[in-house]
Amino acid sequence: MKQKVLMSWSSGKDSAWALYKLQQNPAIDLAGLFCTVTKAFDRVAMHGVRVDLLRSQARSIGLPLEVIEIPHPCSNAEYEAIMGRFVARAKNDNIDCFAFGDLFLEDVRNYRVEKLEGSGIEAIFPLWGIPTDQLVLEMINNGLRMVTTCIDPKKIPAAFIGREFNQEFLDALPDQVDPCGENGEFHSFVFAGPMFSEQIEISVGEIVHRDGYLFADILPNSAVRA
């Protein structure tokens, strides 16, 4: 019997590639995507991506998207209460697993597993343990295309914000930076790839500095800047 799975969706490369892995697995029944969005800004928190672009991704993938609105600011207790209600609804819909795009951060994995304990829903990690230098080449070589939406300028130069993530981008990264940005160096938005039925046309808008990070405003319906 197939496992009924919801994919935790950030709009970026790791969740997109984890989804693609699940699409290849005949034992998985993908039921939809879910994403937390900061209600005051109508954007994904760390990625800064607009909700309408999330919906464009979901349409191209062909799966329903559940947008979970989070207030700003939001205490841990409030966040966990909101997510607890979502988990309960998912279980009521006979969801077996939540899938996540985490790669190697044990504390993040443990947190996700812990928060689902006793719910009857299992946390699964399709990309877990794959070396990130190998994984990023697998993504690029199989047609995944993305732009950086947020970077930590303390970890990588400001010139990396709003750039397409490709081999040239990889070659220019400082040696100490994880090629998948798993240590918070950067976040991305995927606009094309084998999990999509059609490319999402975007352009890079204003670059802003906020809370110690640089954000690129990704805009719909234009050509992407390389």
C-alpha positions in Angstrom: 0.0 0.0 0.0 1.3 3.4 -0.9 2.3 6.0 1.7 0.3 9.2 1.5 2.7 12.1 1.7 2.6 15.8 2.1 5.8 17.7 1.1 7.1 20.6 3.2 7.6 23.3 0.5 9.9 26.3 0.9 10.0 27.2 -2.8 13.7 26.4 -3.0 16.0 23.8 -4.5 16.1 21.3 -1.6 12.4 20.9 -1.2 12.0 20.8 -5.0 14.6 18.1 -5.4 13.2 16.1 -2.4 9.8 16.3 -4.2 11.4 15.0 -7.4 12.9 12.0 -5.6 9.4 11.2 -4.2 7.8 11.5 -7.6 10.2 8.7 -8.8 9.2 6.4 -5.9 6.3 4.1 -6.8 5.6 3.5 -3.1 4.7 7.2 -2.6 1.3 8.9 -3.1 2.0 12.6 -3.2 -1.0 14.3 -1.7 0.1 17.9 -1.7 2.5 20.6 -0.6 2.4 22.8 2.6 4.3 26.0 3.4 4.4 28.4 6.3 4.0 32.1 5.3 4.4 35.2 7.4 0.9 36.7 7.3 1.9 40.3 7.6 4.1 40.1 4.5 2.4 37.3 2.5 5.8 35.7 1.9 7.8 32.7 2.9 9.8 33.7 6.0 13.5 33.1 5.2 13.2 32.9 1.5 11.1 36.1 1.2 9.1 34.6 -1.7 5.7 35.9 -2.6 2.7 33.6 -2.1 1.5 34.0 -5.7 4.9 32.5 -6.8 4.3 29.6 -4.5 1.0 29.0 -6.1 2.5 29.2 -9.6 5.0 26.5 -8.5 2.2 24.3 -7.1 0.2 24.7 -10.4 3.2 23.7 -12.5 3.8 20.7 -10.2 0.1 19.7 -10.3 -0.4 19.4 -6.5 -2.6 21.3 -4.1 -0.8 23.8 -1.8 -1.7 24.4 1.8 -0.5 27.9 2.9 -0.2 28.0 6.7 -0.3 31.6 7.9 2.0 32.6 10.8 1.7 35.9 12.6 4.6 38.4 12.9 6.0 38.3 15.4 5.3 34.7 16.5 6.3 33.0 19.7 7.4 29.4 19.7 4.3 28.4 21.6 2.1 30.1 19.0 3.9 28.6 16.1 3.7 25.1 17.6 0.0 25.5 18.3 -0.6 26.5 14.7 1.4 23.6 13.3 -0.2 21.2 15.8 -3.6 22.1 14.4 -2.3 21.5 10.8 -0.8 18.1 11.8 -4.2 17.1 13.3 -6.0 18.0 10.1 -3.5 16.1 8.0 -3.9 13.0 10.1 -7.6 13.3 9.7 -7.0 13.3 6.0 -5.1 10.0 6.3 -1.7 11.5 5.6 1.0 9.0 6.6 4.2 11.1 6.2 5.5 14.7 6.0 8.6 14.9 3.7 11.3 17.5 4.3 14.3 18.6 2.2 16.8 18.7 5.0 20.3 17.4 4.1 22.5 16.9 7.2 21.6 19.2 10.1 20.8 16.8 12.9 19.2 19.4 15.2 16.7 20.4 12.5 15.9 16.7 11.7 15.5 15.9 15.4 13.1 18.9 15.9 10.9 17.8 13.0 10.8 14.2 14.2 10.1 15.3 17.8 7.2 17.6 16.8 5.5 14.7 14.9 5.9 12.1 17.7 2.6 10.7 18.8 0.7 12.2 15.8 0.7 9.1 13.7 2.6 11.0 11.0 6.2 10.0 10.2 8.9 12.5 9.1 10.8 11.4 6.0 13.9 13.0 4.5 14.5 11.9 0.8 17.8 13.8 0.5 19.3 12.9 3.9 23.0 12.1 3.9 23.6 12.7 0.2 27.0 14.6 0.0 26.1 18.1 -0.9 28.7 18.5 -3.6 27.2 15.4 -5.3 23.7 16.6 -4.8 24.0 20.0 -6.2 25.5 18.6 -9.4 22.7 16.1 -9.7 20.2 19.0 -9.4 22.0 21.2 -12.0 22.7 18.4 -14.5 19.0 17.3 -14.4 17.7 20.7 -15.3 16.9 22.3 -12.0 17.0 26.1 -12.3 16.9 28.5 -9.4 17.8 32.0 -8.2 19.1 33.1 -4.8 16.4 35.0 -2.9 18.2 35.5 0.4 21.9 35.4 1.4 23.8 35.9 4.6 26.4 38.6 3.6 28.5 37.5 6.6 29.0 34.2 4.9 29.1 34.9 1.1 29.6 38.2 -0.8 26.7 40.4 -1.6 27.2 39.8 -5.4 25.6 36.3 -5.0 22.1 37.7 -4.2 19.5 37.5 -7.0 21.8 35.3 -9.2 20.9 32.2 -11.0 22.3 29.2 -9.2 24.3 27.3 -11.8 27.8 25.9 -12.4 29.3 29.4 -12.7 27.7 30.3 -9.4 29.1 27.1 -7.8 32.6 27.8 -9.1 32.5 31.3 -7.6 31.4 30.2 -4.1 34.1 30.6 -1.4 35.7 27.3 -0.5 34.3 27.2 3.0 30.7 27.6 1.9 28.5 24.5 1.6 27.5 24.2 -2.0 23.8 23.7 -1.0 23.9 26.5 1.5 22.8 24.2 4.2 24.5 26.3 6.9 22.3 29.3 6.1 24.6 30.9 3.5 21.7 31.3 1.0 18.2 30.4 0.1 16.7 29.9 -3.4 13.6 30.0 -5.6 13.2 27.2 -8.2 11.6 28.3 -11.5 12.3 25.3 -13.7 13.0 21.6 -13.4 11.8 18.1 -14.0 9.1 18.3 -11.3 7.4 21.2 -13.2 5.2 21.0 -16.2 6.2 24.4 -17.4 8.9 27.0 -16.5 7.8 29.9 -14.2 8.8 33.2 -15.8 10.3 35.6 -13.2 12.6 38.6 -12.9 14.7 39.9 -10.0 13.4 43.1 -8.5 14.6 45.2 -5.6 17.5 44.0 -3.4 17.0 45.0 0.3 19.0 44.6 3.5 16.9 43.4 6.4 17.7 41.8 9.8 21.3 41.2 8.7 20.4 39.4 5.5 20.1 40.5 1.8 16.8 39.7 0.1 16.0 39.8 -3.6 12.4 40.4 -4.5 11.5 37.8 -7.1 8.8 39.1 -9.4 6.5 37.0 -11.7 6.0 37.1 -15.4 9.3 38.2 -16.9 12.6 36.8 -17.9 15.1 35.7 -15.2 18.4 37.5 -14.8 21.4 35.1 -15.2 
